[in-house]
Amino acid sequence: MALNTPLVESAALLHDIDKALPAGDAYRALGHGTGGAAWLRANGYGELADVVAPHPVYVLGEAASYDAWAAAASLEARIVAYADKRAIQDLVRLDERFERWYGRYPDSAMLPVAHERARQLEREICAAAGIELDEVRRLAWVDDAMRAAA
């Protein structure tokens, strides 16, 4: 199956569009991911909606299983979901991203499930890309070093 790179790039840029909407906006009330997907459909970007909708951590964690989530998400959606789990404003390690969520939601039973599933997603994305996990981790170190040098 061929990867639709422009779709991944566009969805990666717009995956949090619902967070930019005003607090009282009806799309925002639909919940993160779902609201963004609905907004994209309503504004003529329906091709991005199915890539954006499954990216939130709670969608990954609350799915019946990792396999069920992955089967319902296209390759492009899985890549965007993985990228979301590796970025805050900069590239971070998967565990670092989850530590922030654990701090914000310490009583969440879903987060440990999502964390393990994100690790599985990371392994699958890296395998599909033909890279080792250490190569992704090294990118975070390079990013840290570049920031420190700047």
Summary of the structure (lengths in Angstrom):
residues: 150
radius of gyration: 15.6
end to end distance: 40.2
largest distance: 44.7
contacts: 418
relative contact order: 0.11
helix: 70%
strand: 1%
